[in-house]
Amino acid sequence: MTAWRDHHHGCCNLDQLHCDEITVAMNWVIRTCQDIIRDHSHKTFWIPTGTATGAAPTTEDLIESARTDVLSKLRRQIDGADAIISNAEHERTKRQG
């Protein structure tokens, strides 16, 4: 009976660990979005880095700014969060199988 309780308690701890990891990862995704909005937008519209007032940025400028200011930052956080979620799913499948 003790072994079952210890095993069951371990599963609860692992579930809690996964919940905590997923929550932290998603919080970082949200914070990254907030940082991008704060640093690279005005009234919810994207402002590319280096855009001079009244000047039209070139296509190359827009591509570079989009990747540097927004896409790369989001991709890193999303990829990390997805890896954490995938790991939790994999561990849950192993445990249930």
C-alpha positions in Angstrom: 0.0 0.0 0.0 2.8 2.4 0.8 4.5 1.8 -2.5 1.3 2.7 -4.3 0.8 5.9 -2.4 4.4 6.9 -3.1 4.0 6.1 -6.8 0.7 8.0 -6.9 2.2 10.9 -5.0 5.1 11.0 -7.5 2.6 11.2 -10.3 0.9 14.2 -8.7 4.3 15.8 -8.2 5.2 15.2 -11.8 1.8 16.6 -13.0 2.3 19.7 -10.8 5.8 20.1 -12.2 4.4 19.9 -15.7 1.7 22.4 -14.9 4.3 24.8 -13.4 6.7 24.4 -16.4 3.9 25.0 -18.9 2.6 28.0 -17.0 6.1 29.6 -16.8 6.7 29.0 -20.5 3.4 30.5 -21.4 4.0 33.5 -19.2 7.3 34.1 -21.1 5.4 34.0 -24.4 3.0 36.6 -23.1 5.8 38.7 -21.6 7.6 38.6 -24.9 4.5 39.7 -26.7 4.1 42.6 -24.2 7.8 43.6 -24.7 7.4 43.6 -28.5 4.2 45.7 -28.2 6.0 48.1 -25.8 9.1 48.4 -27.8 7.9 48.1 -31.4 4.3 49.4 -31.7 2.2 52.5 -31.4 -1.5 52.2 -30.6 -1.3 48.4 -31.5 0.4 49.0 -34.9 3.9 47.7 -35.6 6.6 50.3 -36.0 9.6 48.8 -37.7 13.0 49.6 -36.1 14.8 52.4 -37.8 11.8 53.8 -39.6 12.4 57.5 -39.9 9.4 59.8 -39.3 7.7 60.3 -42.7 10.1 58.0 -44.5 8.9 54.9 -46.2 11.0 51.9 -45.2 12.3 49.6 -48.0 11.2 46.1 -48.3 14.6 44.9 -47.0 14.2 47.2 -44.0 10.8 45.7 -43.2 12.0 42.2 -43.6 14.9 42.7 -41.3 12.9 44.6 -38.7 10.1 42.0 -38.8 12.5 39.2 -38.2 14.6 40.9 -35.6 12.0 42.8 -33.7 9.1 40.4 -33.7 9.4 37.0 -35.4 12.7 35.7 -34.0 11.7 36.8 -30.4 8.3 35.1 -30.6 9.7 32.0 -32.4 12.2 31.4 -29.6 9.6 31.6 -26.9 7.0 29.6 -28.8 9.5 26.9 -29.7 10.6 26.7 -26.1 7.0 26.5 -24.8 6.1 23.9 -27.4 9.2 21.8 -26.4 8.1 21.9 -22.7 4.5 20.9 -23.6 5.8 18.1 -25.9 8.0 16.8 -23.1 5.1 16.8 -20.7 2.9 14.9 -23.2 5.7 12.4 -23.8 6.2 11.8 -20.1 2.4 11.4 -19.5 2.1 8.9 -22.3 5.0 6.8 -20.9 3.5 6.9 -17.4 0.0 5.9 -18.6 1.3 3.2 -20.9 
